[in-house]
Amino acid sequence: MARTRAQGRQIPPKQPTTQNDFVRSASNKRSRDELEDDDKSAEYQKASTSDTKKRKAKSSKPVDDSIKRTADRLLTKYGSLPLSDLGLPNPSSPDRDNILALIYNAMLTSARISHDLAYKSVKCLIEAGYQDIKTLTKSTWEERTEVLTKGGYTRYREKTATALGELAELIHSKYDGDLNNLLSKADSDPARIRGLVKEIKGIGNVGVDIFCDAAQGIWPCLSPFIDPRSMKTAKQCGIGDDLHAIWGSVGEDAEKMCKLATALTKVRLEKKEGEFA
């Protein structure tokens, strides 16, 4: 039987080319795995932030030398401030550009996509100047999609480009153009901060965990915090899963705790646990 011209070639599915096209065609359903990750993270969050004052109280127990030695090794080899390699002028400062960059990191790296591609896409957003809320606000949906495509974030680029536009609107309408104002709205309470960050489209419990890991260095009220996946890594590396003990091993210093959380994430992603076990 003769094949028609249409049968003889593969016709690629039509892709949305404008924001309106995408909004009409995009699905709002989240994958079962994403929901399961959020559920697990929510359970951990309840346990780790339910009594913040007690958690931050000075421990009466001396710091275990073996835990401190291993924590020091982790900090020396893999510890760094989040996004410190992406060209931000002063990543240790709580300025609004840094906070917005950390939100991008939480939004993109919490998606079910290669961490390397997600991090490259965060870098592309920063190179495009989107950590400046003014630049983000002026950007078009097509421009944001192009930046994400450059980073390899093709699977979620349209949905994320839309979310970034909505993020700019939220920052202006609720936080007067500066996400640092989220702290005052939350009265610097970690649980309330989590709730407000989750209002950002594209960030669930896993994304909030990533944000808290990274932001505690410049928002010390979030310390001590280690996300549940990194806490498992901490136990595998020999520093245990007692947050009080780990907090004491870094001298109850928020910036060091942030760097340790970053180190544990790197060890987990690069499967380097054997170096410390």
C-alpha positions as CSV (number, residue, x, y, z in Angstrom):
1,M,0.0,0.0,0.0
2,A,1.4,3.4,-1.0
3,R,2.2,5.7,2.0
4,T,1.0,9.2,1.9
5,R,3.4,12.1,2.4
6,A,2.0,12.7,5.9
7,Q,2.6,9.0,6.8
8,G,6.1,9.1,5.4
9,R,7.4,11.7,7.8
10,Q,7.3,12.3,11.5
11,I,5.4,15.5,12.4
12,P,6.8,16.9,15.7
13,P,4.3,18.0,18.3
14,K,3.3,21.6,18.2
15,Q,5.1,23.6,20.9
16,P,3.7,26.7,22.6
17,T,5.5,29.8,21.3
18,T,3.9,32.4,23.5
19,Q,3.1,32.7,27.1
20,N,-0.6,32.7,26.4
21,D,-0.3,29.5,24.3
22,F,1.7,27.8,27.0
23,V,-0.7,28.8,29.8
24,R,-3.6,27.3,27.9
25,S,-1.7,24.0,27.1
26,A,0.4,23.4,30.3
27,S,-0.8,21.0,32.9
28,N,-0.9,22.0,36.5
29,K,-0.6,18.4,37.7
30,R,2.5,17.5,39.7
31,S,4.2,14.0,39.4
32,R,3.5,11.5,42.1
33,D,7.3,11.4,42.9
34,E,7.3,15.2,43.5
35,L,4.4,14.9,45.8
36,E,6.0,12.1,47.7
37,D,9.2,14.1,48.1
38,D,7.2,17.0,49.5
39,D,5.4,14.8,52.0
40,K,8.7,13.4,53.3
41,S,10.2,16.8,53.5
42,A,7.1,18.2,55.3
43,E,7.4,15.5,58.0
44,Y,11.1,16.3,58.5
45,Q,10.3,20.0,58.6
46,K,7.8,19.5,61.4
47,A,10.3,17.6,63.5
48,S,13.1,20.0,62.9
49,T,11.4,23.4,63.4
50,S,8.6,22.6,65.9
51,D,10.7,23.9,68.8
52,T,13.1,26.4,67.4
53,K,14.0,27.9,70.7
54,K,15.0,24.6,72.2
55,R,17.0,23.7,69.1
56,K,19.0,26.9,69.4
57,A,19.6,26.6,73.1
58,K,23.2,26.1,74.1
59,S,23.9,22.4,74.5
60,S,25.1,21.3,78.0
61,K,27.0,18.4,76.4
62,P,30.6,18.9,75.2
63,V,31.2,18.7,71.5
64,D,32.2,15.3,70.3
65,D,35.8,15.6,69.0
66,S,35.2,13.0,66.3
67,I,32.2,14.8,65.0
68,K,34.1,18.1,65.0
69,R,37.1,16.6,63.2
70,T,34.8,15.2,60.4
71,A,32.8,18.4,60.1
72,D,36.1,20.3,59.8
73,R,37.2,18.0,57.0
74,L,33.9,18.4,55.2
75,L,34.2,22.2,55.5
76,T,37.8,22.2,54.3
77,K,37.3,20.1,51.3
78,Y,33.7,20.9,50.1
79,G,32.4,23.8,52.2
80,S,31.6,27.0,50.4
81,L,28.9,29.7,50.4
82,P,26.0,28.8,48.0
83,L,26.4,30.3,44.5
84,S,29.8,31.7,45.4
85,D,31.1,30.5,42.0
86,L,28.5,32.2,39.9
87,G,29.9,35.8,40.0
88,L,27.7,37.4,42.6
89,P,29.7,40.4,44.0
90,N,29.2,39.5,47.7
91,P,27.4,36.2,48.3
92,S,27.7,36.5,52.1
93,S,25.7,39.7,52.1
94,P,21.9,39.6,52.7
95,D,21.2,42.0,49.8
96,R,18.1,41.5,47.7
97,D,20.0,40.3,44.7
98,N,21.5,37.4,46.7
99,I,18.1,36.4,48.2
100,L,16.5,36.3,44.7
101,A,19.4,34.3,43.3
102,L,18.9,31.7,46.2
103,I,15.2,31.5,45.3
104,Y,16.2,30.7,41.7
105,N,18.5,28.0,42.9
106,A,15.7,26.5,45.1
107,M,13.2,26.7,42.3
108,L,15.4,25.1,39.5
109,T,17.4,22.6,41.4
110,S,14.4,21.1,43.2
111,A,12.9,20.1,39.9
112,R,13.3,16.5,38.6
113,I,16.1,17.3,36.2
114,S,19.9,16.9,36.2
115,H,21.4,19.0,39.0
116,D,24.2,20.1,36.6
117,L,21.6,21.4,34.1
118,A,19.6,23.1,36.8
119,Y,22.7,24.8,38.2
120,K,23.9,25.8,34.8
121,S,20.4,27.4,34.3
122,V,20.7,29.3,37.5
123,K,24.1,30.6,36.3
124,C,22.4,31.7,33.0
125,L,19.8,33.6,34.9
126,I,22.4,35.4,36.9
127,E,24.5,36.1,33.8
128,A,21.4,37.7,32.3
129,G,21.1,39.9,35.4
130,Y,17.8,38.5,36.6
131,Q,19.0,38.6,40.3
132,D,18.2,42.3,39.9
133,I,14.4,42.5,40.4
134,K,14.2,45.4,38.0
135,T,15.8,43.3,35.2
136,L,13.5,40.4,35.9
137,T,10.4,42.7,35.9
138,K,11.3,44.2,32.5
139,S,12.0,40.8,30.9
140,T,9.5,39.2,28.6
141,W,8.3,35.6,28.8
142,E,10.1,34.8,25.5
143,E,13.4,36.3,26.9
144,R,13.1,34.2,30.1
145,T,12.4,31.1,28.0
146,E,15.5,31.8,25.9
147,V,17.7,32.1,29.0
148,L,16.4,28.9,30.4
149,T,16.9,27.1,27.1
150,K,20.5,28.3,27.1
151,G,21.1,26.6,30.4
152,G,19.6,23.4,29.1
153,Y,16.4,23.7,31.2
154,T,14.2,22.7,28.3
155,R,11.9,20.3,30.1
156,Y,10.4,22.9,32.3
157,R,11.4,26.1,30.6
158,E,7.9,27.4,29.6
159,K,6.4,26.7,33.0
160,T,9.4,28.2,34.8
161,A,9.4,31.3,32.6
162,T,5.8,31.9,33.6
163,A,6.6,31.3,37.3
164,L,9.5,33.8,37.1
165,G,7.1,36.4,35.8
166,E,4.7,35.7,38.6
167,L,7.5,35.8,41.1
168,A,8.4,39.4,40.0
169,E,4.7,40.4,40.5
170,L,4.7,38.8,44.0
171,I,7.9,40.5,45.1
172,H,6.5,43.9,44.1
173,S,3.0,43.4,45.5
174,K,3.8,41.7,48.8
175,Y,7.5,42.6,49.6
176,D,7.9,46.1,48.1
177,G,10.5,44.8,45.6
178,D,12.8,43.2,48.2
179,L,12.5,39.6,49.5
180,N,14.3,40.6,52.7
181,N,11.0,42.1,53.7
182,L,9.7,38.5,53.9
183,L,11.7,38.2,57.2
184,S,9.7,41.0,58.9
185,K,6.4,39.5,57.7
186,A,7.5,36.2,59.2
187,D,8.9,37.8,62.4
188,S,12.1,35.8,61.6
189,D,10.3,32.6,62.5
190,P,11.7,29.6,60.5
191,A,8.3,27.9,60.1
192,R,6.6,31.1,58.9
193,I,9.5,31.8,56.6
194,R,9.0,28.4,55.0
195,G,5.3,29.0,54.6
196,L,5.9,32.3,52.8
197,V,8.6,30.9,50.6
198,K,6.2,28.1,49.6
199,E,3.8,30.7,48.3
200,I,6.2,31.2,45.4
201,K,5.0,29.2,42.4
202,G,7.5,26.4,41.5
203,I,8.8,25.9,45.1
204,G,7.5,23.0,47.2
205,N,8.8,21.5,50.4
206,V,12.0,20.2,48.8
207,G,12.6,23.6,47.3
208,V,12.1,25.3,50.6
209,D,14.6,22.8,52.2
210,I,17.2,23.8,49.5
211,F,16.5,27.5,50.2
212,C,16.8,27.1,54.0
213,D,20.1,25.2,53.6
214,A,21.5,28.1,51.5
215,A,19.9,31.1,53.1
216,Q,20.8,30.4,56.7
217,G,24.2,31.9,56.1
218,I,22.7,35.3,55.5
219,W,19.4,34.8,57.4
220,P,20.8,33.3,60.6
221,C,17.4,32.9,62.1
222,L,17.1,29.8,59.9
223,S,20.0,28.1,61.6
224,P,20.6,25.4,62.4
225,F,19.2,23.5,59.4
226,I,20.2,20.6,57.3
227,D,17.8,19.2,54.7
228,P,16.7,15.5,55.2
229,R,18.6,14.2,52.2
230,S,21.8,15.8,53.5
231,M,21.2,14.6,57.0
232,K,21.3,11.1,55.7
233,T,24.6,12.0,54.1
234,A,25.8,13.4,57.4
235,K,25.1,10.1,59.1
236,Q,27.0,8.2,56.3
237,C,29.9,10.5,56.7
238,G,30.2,9.9,60.4
239,I,28.9,13.1,62.0
240,G,25.5,11.5,62.8
241,D,22.0,12.9,62.5
242,D,21.8,14.8,65.8
243,L,21.3,18.4,64.7
244,H,22.3,19.7,68.1
245,A,25.6,17.9,68.0
246,I,26.3,19.0,64.4
247,W,25.4,22.6,65.3
248,G,27.8,22.5,68.2
249,S,30.6,21.1,65.9
250,V,30.6,24.3,63.8
251,G,30.6,26.5,66.9
252,E,26.9,27.4,66.5
253,D,27.9,29.6,63.6
254,A,25.2,30.2,61.0
255,E,27.6,30.8,58.1
256,K,29.6,27.6,58.9
257,M,26.4,25.7,59.2
258,C,25.4,26.9,55.7
259,K,28.8,25.9,54.3
260,L,28.5,22.5,55.9
261,A,25.0,22.0,54.4
262,T,26.5,22.9,51.0
263,A,29.4,20.4,51.6
264,L,27.0,17.6,52.4
265,T,25.0,18.3,49.3
266,K,28.1,18.2,47.2
267,V,29.2,14.9,48.8
268,R,25.8,13.4,48.2
269,L,25.6,14.5,44.5
270,E,29.2,13.4,43.8
271,K,28.8,10.2,45.9
272,K,31.9,11.0,48.0
273,E,30.6,9.6,51.2
274,G,33.3,7.0,51.3
275,E,35.9,9.7,51.8
276,F,34.6,10.3,55.3
277,A,33.1,7.0,56.4
